[in-house]
């Protein structure tokens, strides 16, 4: 759904107004916020699943044959480690600095919110910041694993030689309890909920906005295409996320 400039402008104005009148914004971000930073999404025509099967993130598949995931890691890890936050990440950092945000809960594993300087972040699906040995449990920073990955080798533990797994959530694994509880609490307490770059199709993360919506909290969705909660949205913007955030920062007099 493309919008003409006037229609677009009115939506940005409404978004700016909602933010001005809010003190506790709960933000849920998905893959769409990071594509302009060069991180591939999952389900688009050029996304990860266009080249790799979904079972690449299945925990049983990983334990059975870690090479399937590592073939993806050889491509993805260098992109993630070199990626820089874009204007959308920076916009959220500025809103946090203004005292507007109570939490950014992200489905992304790219650590770009932290790179942008955001502090109130819950990584719902874990991240690639650390790797853990599946044999002895020793943790390593991404930089250690990268020594193997740049040589196209499976990362191994220096203590026991066990395979290292990235500390993001695989299919069939529960979400980190602390991050999930923090996000649910923030959504309940929010006076505005913003969803940016998520289709809200992945459960349970995609349901978290409903903890606020059920209490009558306004919901803003900024993402291309349909989402699972479009019917509950107070405002839906389907334009380019970076462009929307650029215009929003202008409306709020925020410098990049």
TORZA-163274 format. One record per atom (N, C-alpha, C, O): residue in one letter; x, z, y. Coordinates in pm, whole numbers, plus 32768, in hexadecimal, padded with zeros to 4 digits. Each point is the difference from the previous one (the first is absolute). Example, Ala and Ser with C-alpha at 12.3 -4.5 7.8 and 13.67 -1.06 7.14 Angstrom:
<zalums>
A8527830C7DC7 A7FA780008077 A805A80008078 A806880427FFE S7F757F76806B S805280068077 S7FB38049806D S80338011806F 
</zalums>
This chain:
<zalums>
X805680007F89 X7FAA80008077 X80598000807C X803A80678022 X7FD27F2A8021 X80517FFC807A X7FA680218077 X7F887FE27FFF X80B2805A8066 X7FB280288074 X80387FBD807C X80797FEF800E X7F2D7FEA804D X80357FC8807D X803C806F8054 X7FEA80767FE4 X80617F678084 X804C8062804E X7FA9806C803E X802680768004 X7F647F60802C X7FA880618041 X7FD080687F9B X80018078801B X7FD77F577F70 X7FD180587F96 X8072805C7FD4 X7FEE80787FEC X80867F4E8006 X807880497FDB X801E806D8066 X801880737FDD X7FE57F6880A2 X801C805B806F X7FA280787FFE X802B80728013 X7F567F757FD6 X7F9E806C8000 X801A80627F8E X7FEA8078800E X80457F557F82 X801F80567F8E X807A8057801C X800480767FDD X80617F4E8061 X8078804D8025 X7FDB806D8065 X803180717FF7 X7F797F6C8068 X7FD280638063 X7FB880747FBD X801580748022 X7F967F6B7F7D X7FB680687FB8 X806080587FB1 X7FF0807A7FFD X80747F497FC4 X8065804A7FB4 X804C805F805D X801380767FE0 X80187F578093 X804980528061 X7FAB8077802D X8032806F8010 X7F4E7F778005 X7FA3806A802B X7FF3806C7F95 X80038077801E X7FEE7F5E7F65 X7FF4805F7F91 X807D80577FF7 X7FF780797FE8 X807F7F49802A X807F804B7FF8 X800C80628074 X802A80737FED X7FB17F60808C X800780588076 X7FAC807E7FED X8023806C802F X7F6B7F837F8B X7FA380707FEE X801D80537F82 X7FB180577FDC X80BF7F8D7FE3 X802080457F83 X807B8058800E X805B7FE3804E X7FA580897F64 X8074805C7FFF X803A80117F75 X8071802E7FEF X7F417FAB7FAD X802E800F7F74 X7FE27F817FB2 X7F9B7FF77FBA X80BC7FA78054 X7FEA7F7F7FBD X804480037F77 X8077801C7FF4 X7F3B7FC67FA6 X80377FEF7F7A X80157F6A7FE9 X7FA37FB1800F X80D680287FCD X80207F737FEB X80247FE97F6E X805180497FC7 X7F737F517FFD X80267FD67F79 X80397F73800A X7FBC7FA58030 X80C080487FA4 X803C7F7B8008 X801B7FC77F75 X801A80497FA0 X7FDE7F318059 X801C7FB97F84 X80647F90801A X803B7FF7806B X7FD57FB57F31 X806A7F998003 X7FFA7FA5807A X80667FCE802D X7F21801C8008 X7FEF7FA38070 X804880298080 X801B7FAB8055 X800580D67FB9 X8046802B807A X80947FDA7FFB X80427FFA8068 X7FF27FEE7F21 X80917FEA7FF2 X802A7F6F7FE8 X80777FE27FFB X7F277FC57FF7 X80257F757FE2 X80537FC18070 X80577FAD7FE6 X7F8D80798098 X804D7FC98071 X808F80398005 X80547FD0804C X7FC680967F63 X808880357FF3 X80497FBE7F8B X807080257FDE X7F4D7F797FE6 X803F7FB67F92 X7FE680397F76 X80367FCD7F9D X7F78809D805B X7FE0803B7F7D X7F8A7FB27FC5 X7F987FF68040 X80767FD27F47 X7F907FB67FC7 X7F8B805C7FDD X801480737FD9 X7F727F598037 X7F8D804E7FD2 X7FED7FE57F6B X805A7FCE7FBE X7F328054800E X7FEB7FF27F70 X7FA87F8A7FDB X80237FAF7FA9 X7F6A8047809A X7F997FA47FCE X7FF07F7E804C X7FAB7FAE7FDC X80A4803C808E X7FF37F818048 X80427F917FAF X803E80197F99 X7FB47F6B8098 X80387F8C7FBB X809680057FEC X80367FC57FA3 X800F808480B8 X8093800C7FF4 X8028808E7FDB X807680238007 X7F29802F7FD2 X801A808D7FE0 X804980127F7B X801B7FA07FB8 X800380DF802B X804C80227F87 X7FBC7FCD7F82 X80427FD07FA5 X7F37803B8058 X7FBA7FD97F85 X7FF67F687FEE X7FD07FD17F99 X805D7FE480CC X80057F6F7FED X807C7FD97FAE X80087F937FC9 X805A80CB802F X807B7FE57FB5 X8014805C7F89 X80447FDD7F9F X7F8180998069 X801280637F96 X7F7780307FD1 X7FA4800B8051 X804C80117F2D X7F7F80337FD0 X7FEB8090802F X80618047801D X7F207FE47FEC X7FE38088802D X804080697FA6 X801F806F802D X7FF47F6E7F53 X803980617FA2 X809180238022 X803B80597FC1 X7FFF7F6180A1 X80878022802D X800680918031 X806A803E7FFB X7F237FF88034 X7FFB808A8031 X7FBF80607F9C X7FD9806E8025 X801C7F687F5E X7FC580557F98 X806C805C7FC8 X806A7FD17FD7 X7F7D80B18026 X806680607FD6 X80287FED7F6E X807580107FDE X7F2B7FCE7FCC X80207FEA7F72 X805A7F867FEE X805C80007FAE X7F877F99809F X80527F867FFC X808E8021802D X80617FCF7FC7 X7FAB808480A1 X808480258033 X8051804B7F96 X80757FE17FEA X7F4D80817FD6 X8048804C7F9A X80267FA87F88 X806780147FC1 X7F447F8B8023 X80197FA47F90 X806D7F9B8021 X80547FE07FAC X7FA97FED80D1 X80627F9B8029 X801380038097 X7FB97FBC8049 X80A880947FE7 X8014800E8091 X802F7F7F8045 X7FFB7FF8807B X80327FA67F39 X802F7F84803F X7F8F7FB88049 X801A7FB88061 X7F6A80597F72 X7F8F7FBB8040 X7FF2802F8091 X7FF27FAE805B X801280D77FBA X7FF980348089 X80807FDF804D X7FFB7FDA8074 X807780357F4B X807D7FEB8047 X80137F71802F X80437FE88064 X7F827FB87F55 X80057F768032 X7FBC7FF58088 X802C7FB58057 X7F6680987FBC X7FBF80078082 X8057804F8063 X800E7FD98074 X802D80967F5E X805280538058 X80787FB38038 X802980178072 X80107F907F3F X80727FB1802F X7FDB7FB0807D X80547FE68056 X7F2C7FF37FB1 X7FCE7FB48074 X7FCB805B806E X801A7FEB8076 X7F9B807D7F60 X7FB680528061 X8056806B8044 X7FF480158079 X8063802F7F3C X804D80708038 X80577FD88078 X800080488063 X804A7F477F97 X804E7FDA8077 X7FA87FE3807A X8029801A8071 X7F5F7FB07F77 X7FA37FE6806F X7FD48084803E X7FFF800E807B X7FDC80527F30 X7FCF80828031 X806D804B804C X7FE78037806B X80927FCA7F60 X806B804E803F X80297FC68088 X802E80498057 X7FBF7F347FBA X80257FBF807F X7F8B7FEE8061 X80147FD98073 X7F7280447F60 X7F897FE88053 X7FFC805D8078 X802980747FFA X7FA37F568074 X7FF3804F807B X7F6C800E8023 X7FB17FA57FE8 X802980CD8051 X7F7580138027 X7FD57F958065 X80507FD48052 X7F3380047FA7 X7FCB7FA18062 X7FAC804B8068 X7FF8807B7FFE X7FCC7F3A805C X7FB5803D806F X7F8E805B7FCF X7FDF80628042 X7FE67F7C7F4D X7F9380547FCC X8032808B7FDA X7FC08064801E X80B57FA27F9F X803B80827FDD X8025804D8080 X7FEA8079800A X804E7F3E8057 X802B803E807E X7F878035804E X8006806B803C X7F8E7F487FC3 X7F8480298043 X7FCF80867FC8 X7FD98059804C X80297FB67F30 X7FD3807E7FC3 X805F80728023 X7FD380718014 X80AD7F747FF3 X80628066802B X7FE1802E808F X80068077801E X7FD97F29803A X7FDF8022808C X7F8180568006 X7FF8805F804E X7FA67F7E7F5F X7F84804F7FFD X801B808C7FCC X7FC48062802C X80987FA87F75 X802880857FCE X80448050806F X7FE680778010 X80707F46803C X804480428071 X7F9C80348067 X801880658042 X7F777F537FCC X7F988029805F X7FAD80747FCB X7FAA80358046 X80707FF37F3E X7FB2806D7FC3 X7F797FD27FCC X7FA680527FED X804C7F2D7FFD X7F7E7FC87FD6 X7FED80027F68 X7F8E80037FD0 X80DE7FFB7FE4 X7FF67FE97F6F X801280827FB2 X805E804B8017 X7F457FCD7F8C X801480777FAB X80477FDC7F7F X803F80567FC4 X7FB97F2B800F X804C7FD67F8A X7FFB7F687FF1 X7F997FC18017 X80D880067FC1 X80047F757FD0 X801380087F6A X806B80277FD0 X7F2E7FB57FE5 X800C7FF97F6E X80187F6D7FDE X7FB27FAA8027 X80B9803B7F90 X801F7F757FE3 X80037FE37F6B X802D80517FAF X7FA17F39802E X80087FD07F76 X80847FB47FEA X801E7FD57F91 X8030801D80DA X807C7FB17FF9 X807580557FD0 X8003807A8014 X805E7F447FAF X807580467FCA X807D7FDB8050 X807080197FD4 X7F7C7FAA80A3 X80707FC28049 X8042805C8067 X80677FDB8039 X7F61809B7FDF X80388065805C X80087FD18091 X804B8039804F X7F687F607FD5 X80097FCA8088 X7FC3805D8069 X802A7FFF8074 X7F7380527F65 X7FCB80628060 X806D80648026 X800F80238075 X803C800C7F27 X806E805D801C X806D7FBC8052 X803A803D805A X7FE27F467F86 X80677FB6804D X7FD67FF18092 X80547FFC805A X7F287FFA7FBD X7FCD7FF4808A X800580878048 X7FEE8005807A X802980677F3C X800A8084803D X7F8780597FEC X7FFC80708031 X7F9F7F5E7F86 X7F8A80537FE6 X802680757FA6 X804F7FF27FA3 X7F778081807A X801E807B7FB5 X7F8A80277FA7 X8012802D7F8F X7F757FC180A6 X7F8980297FB4 X7FD77F907F9F X7F9F7FB88017 X80AD803C7F7D X7FEC7F937F9F X7FEE80387F74 X804C80577FD6 X7F4F7F797FE3 X7FED80217F72 X800E7F7F7FB0 X7FB27FA28012 X80AF805A7F95 X80167F897FAC X7FAB800A7F81 X802B803B7F9D X7F5E7F8C8068 X7FA0800F7F93 X80307FC37F7D X7FDD802F7F94 X80737F688076 X80327FBD7F87 X809580167FEC X80447FB07FC1 X7FEF80C18078 X808F80197FF7 X804D7F9F8058 X7FC77FC4805B X80BB802E7F8B X804F7FA0804F X807C7FD77FB1 X8017802F7F90 X80367F7980AC X807E7FD67FC2 X8076804E803A X80737FD87FF0 X7F7180958053 X806A8051803F X805C803C7F95 X8079800E8015 X7F4C80177F78 X804F803C7F95 X7FDF7FC07F79 X7F977FC47FEC X80C9804B7FB7 X7FF17FD47F75 X801A80797FA8 X804E80588025 X7F727FAE7F66 X801080717FA5 X80267FD07F75 X7FC97F9E7FCE X809680A87FF3 X80277FE07F77 X7F8F80257FA1 X7FCE80718004 X80097F317FA7 X7F90801B7FA5 X802B80557F88 X7FAD802C7FB0 X80D77FEB8045 X803380547F92 X80138090802C X7FC8805C7FC3 X80887FB980A6 X8024808A8026 X7FBD802F8081 X800780768022 X7FB97F2F8028 X7FB580288077 X805280098081 X7FCB80278068 X80B47FB57F93 X80538006807A X7FCF7F988064 X7FE27F8E7FDC X8017809B80A3 X7FD17FA7806A X80767FC0804A X8069803D8011 X7F807F468019 X80667FB7804B X7FC07FBD8079 X7F8B7FDB7FFA X80C180158074 X7FCB7FB48072 X7FFD7F6A7FE0 X80477FD27FA7 X7F667FE580A1 X7FF67F6F7FEF X80897FBE8009 X801D7FA07FB8 X8037809480A1 X80857FC38014 X805280007F7F X804B7FA27FE7 X7FA680C67FC7 X804780057F7F X7FCD7F927FA3 X804E7FB87FC2 X7F2D803D8035 X7FC47F9A7FA8 X80267F74802E X80107FA57FAE X7FFF804980D7 X80207F7C8036 X80877FCD7FCE X80157F877FF7 X804780D37FE9 X80837FD57FCD X7FF07FAF7F80 X804A7FA27FE7 X7F5480857FC7 X7FE27FB77F85 X7FAD7F83801F X801B7F937FCD X7F7F80818088 X7FA07F94801B X80437F85803D X7FDD7F907FDD X80838085807D X80437F8A803D X80557FB47F9B X80237F8D8016 X7FFE80B67F79 X80497FBC7F94 X7FA07FCC7F95 X802A7FD07F97 X7F54803B8088 X7F967FD77FA1 X8009804F7F7D X7FF27FC97F93 X802580B9807C X800980587F8C X7F96806E800A X7FD98027806F X7FF9800A7F1F X7FA480727FFD X804C807C802B X806C801C7FCB X7F5D80308094 X804380798031 X8001806B7F94 X7F9B801A7FBE X80DB80248031 X801280667F97 X80318083803B X804380038068 X7F9B806B7F54 X802780868028 X809680167FE9 X80367FDA7F98 X800C806280CA X809080197FF4 X801D80747FA1 X8071800F7FD1 X7F2980448011 X801380717FA6 X7FEB7FDC7F6E X8054801B7FAA X7F387FA6803B X7FDD7FE97F73 X7FEF7F6D7FDB X7FE97FDF7F8B X80227FC880D8 X7FF27F717FE2 X7F707FD17FF1 X7FE77F8D7FDC X7FB980CD8041 X7F737FDB7FF6 X7FD77F9D806C X80417FF68068 X7F547FC17F7E X7FCC7F9F8060 X7FC1804A8076 X7FBC80657FED X805A7F68808C X7FC1803B8077 X7F7F7FB78020 X7FF97F857FFB X7FA180C88027 X7F807FC7802C X7FED801A8094 X8021806D8030 X7FAB7F318019 X7FDF801B808C X7F8E80658007 X7FA780017FAB X805C805580BB X7F9D806B800B X7F817FD58048 X7FC9804A8051 X80087F3C7F8F X7F787FDD802B X7FA380107F89 X802C800B7F8E X7F527FF6808F X7F9C80187F98 X7FE67F7F7FB2 X7FDE7F998039 X803380707F44 X7FE27F917FA7 X7F6C80067FD8 X7FBF8068800F X800C7F287FBF X7F7B80027FC6 X7FFF80677F8F X8063800E7FB8 X7F2E80398038 X7FEA80687F9C X803E80868027 X7FF580607FB5 X804B7FA780BF X8036807F802F X7FA58038806E X7FC27FB4804A X803480D27FBF X7FB0803A806C X80487FF58085 X807B7FF58004 X7F39800D8069 X803E80048085 X804080898015 X7FD480627FC4 X80937FA58090 X803D8083801D X7F96805F8037 X7FBD7FE18063 X803380917F5C X7F93805D8023 X8005802E8092 X7F9980048044 X80DE801C7FEA X800E80358088 X7FD87F978068 X7FB8801F8060 X80767F657F8D X7FE17F93805E X7F697FE38000 X7FC57FEC806A X7FFF80117F20 X7F717FE37FF4 X7FAD806E8041 X7FA27FE3804B X8080809B7F9A X7FB58071803B X800D80008098 X7FA0801A8047 X80D87FC97FE9 X80197FFC8091 X7FAA7F938042 X7FC78014806B X80337F777F53 X7FB37F8F8035 X7F69801E8000 X7FBB7FE28061 X801580587F33 X7F7180227FF8 X7FDA8065806D X7F987FF38040 X80BE80727FD4 X7FE780668067 X80017FC0808B X7FAA801E8053 X80B87F8A7FC7 X800B7FC08084 X7F887FA6801A X7FCF7FF98071 X80017FC27F28 X7F8A7FA88010 X7F8480528020 X7FAD7FD78052 X8045809D7F6E X7F8D80588019 X80018036808F X7F97800F803E X80E1800F7FF5 X800D803F8085 X80087F9B8072 X7FFC80278075 X800E7F587F6B X80177F998066 X7F867FEB8059 X7F8E80167FD8 X808D7FBF80A4 X7F937FD78058 X7FFC7F67800D X7FA77FC88041 X80B97FF47F7F X80017F6D7FF6 X80537FDC7F86 X806A803B7FE7 X7F667F637FCD X804B7FD07F8C X80237F6E8016 X7FA97FAE801D X80D780327FD4 X802E7F75800E X803E7FD37F7D X805880427FC9 X7F7A7F4C8006 X803B7FC27F89 X80477F81802E X7FC27FAA803F X80BF804B7FA3 X804E7F8D802F X80457FBC7F8B X8056803C7FBF X7F857F488026 X80467FAF7F9C X7FE380247F70 X80537FE67FA8 X7F3A8056803D X7FDB80227F76 X7F787FC57FDE X7FA480018053 X804F7FCD7F33 X7F7D7FCE7FD1 X7FAC80737FCA X7F897FEF7FE4 X80B48087800D X7FBC80797FD0 X7FCA7FF07F71 X7FA080427FD9 X80A07F677FDB X7FD27FE57F78 X804480587F98 X7FD0800D7F90 X80A3802F8096 X804B80527FA0 X7FD280918009 X8009803F806A X7FC57FF47F27 X7FCC808A7FF9 X8071805C7FD0 X804F7FD47FAC X7FBC80A88083 X7FA78046805C X80217FEE8095 X7FB3802C8055 X80BF7F967FCC X80287FF7808E X7F947FBE8055 X7FE3802D806E X7FE17F677F5D X7F9D7FB6804D X7F81804C801F X7FB47FD98058 X803680967F60 X7F86804F8016 X8014806C806A X7F9E80368035 X80DE7FEA7FEB X801D8072805A X7FB57FF88086 X7FCF8068802E X80267F228013 X7FB57FFC807F X7F7180377FF5 X7FC980328062 X7FFC7FC57F26 X7F7680307FEF X7FF280978014 X7F928031801C X80DB80187FD5 X7FFA80918019 X7FDA801C8091 X7FC28065801E X80657F40803C X7FD9800E808C X7F7F7FB7801F X7FAA80348047 X80497F527F84 X7F8A7FAE801A X7F81804A7FD5 X7F997FF88044 X806E80507F4D X7F8D804C7FCD X7FD5806D8064 X7F8E802E7FFB X80CD7FF9805D X7FE180658066 X7FD97FBE8085 X7FEA80458063 X800D7F367F9E X7FD77FB9807A X80747FD68059 X7FEA7FD58071 X809180367F5E X80757FD9804F X80067F69800D X7FEF7FB97F9D X8028801280DC X800A7F6F8011 X80747FC67FB0 X806A803D7FF5 X7F7F7F4C7FD3 X80647FBC7FAE X80247F79803F X7FA97FAD8018 X80D8803F8001 X80327F808031 X80537FC07F92 X805880407FC7 X7F8D7F41801A X804D7FB97F9B X80447F878042 X7FBD7FA88036 X80C880577FC4 X804C7F8F8035 X80487FBF7F8B X806B802E7FD7 X7F5C7F6B7FF4 X803E7FBB7F8E X7FBB7F7A7FEC X7F8C7FEF8023 X80BD7FB17FA6 X7FC67F7C7FE7 X7FB480017F7C X802C803C7F9E X7F617F818061 X7FB07FF87F87 X7FA6807A7FEF X8001805D8051 X7FB17F9F7F44 X7FA0806C7FE6 X8046807D7FCB X80697FF87FC0 X7F59807A805C X802F807D7FC4 X7F8980447FBC X7F8D7FDA8013 X8093808B7F9D X7F9780457FB4 X7FA68055805A X7F9380287FD6 X809A7FF580A6 X7FB180578058 X7FCD7FBB807E X7FDC80438061 X80217F377F9F X7FD27FB68076 X7F76802E8030 X7FE680058079 X7FC3801C7F2A X7F7780288024 X7FFB8082804D X7F9B801E8042 X80D080317FB8 X800380828045 X804B7FF88084 X80068063804A X80347F297FD4 X80587FF68075 X7FB280018083 X7F9E7FB78010 X8090809B804D X7FCE7FFF8089 X80357F848047 X7FBD7FC48054 X80BF80167F88 X80437F8E803D X805A7FBE7F98 X804F80437FBD X7FA47F398036 X80557FB57FA2 X80477F93804F X7FC17FB08044 X80C5804E7FB2 X80507F998042 X80517FB77F97 X804D803D7FB6 X7FA07F3D8042 X80437FB37F98 X80747FAD8036 X80347FA97FB9 X7FF5807080C1 X80707FB48039 X808680357FCC X800580667FBB X80657F528066 X808880267FDC X801D80908030 X7FED80208075 X804180357F2E X8012808F801E X806480178070 X7FE980528058 X80867F657FA5 X806780118068 X7FCA7FD88089 X801A80458063 X7F9B7F4E7FA3 X7FC47FD3807F X7F9B80668033 X7FFB801D8078 X7FB480197F2E X7F9D80658026 X8047807A803A X7FD780348068 X80927FFA7F55 X80488078802F X80497FE78083 X800D80598054 X80237F2C7FBE X80427FDB807E X7F9C800B8073 X801F80398069 X7F697F8E7F83 X7F9880058067 X7FD0808F8017 X7FE580288071 X801180247F23 X7FD4808B800A X806380518053 X7FD780518053 X80AA7F9A7F96 X80658049804C X7FF97FDF8094 X801680568055 X7FCA7F2C7FCA X7FEE7FD9808D X7F8B804B803D X800980328070 X7F887FD57F45 X7F8780458032 X801A80968017 X7FC7803E805A X80917FFA7F52 X801C80918008 X807C801D8055 X802D8072800A X80097F248034 X8079800E8054 X8077803A7FB5 X804A80538035 X7FC77F817F50 X8070802E7FAE X806D7F958000 X7FE37F8A7FEE X8098809F8025 X806F7FA07FFD X80357FF27F73 X7FFD805F7FB2 X80337F29802E X80367FE87F78 X808B803F7FF5 X803F7FF87F97 
</zalums>
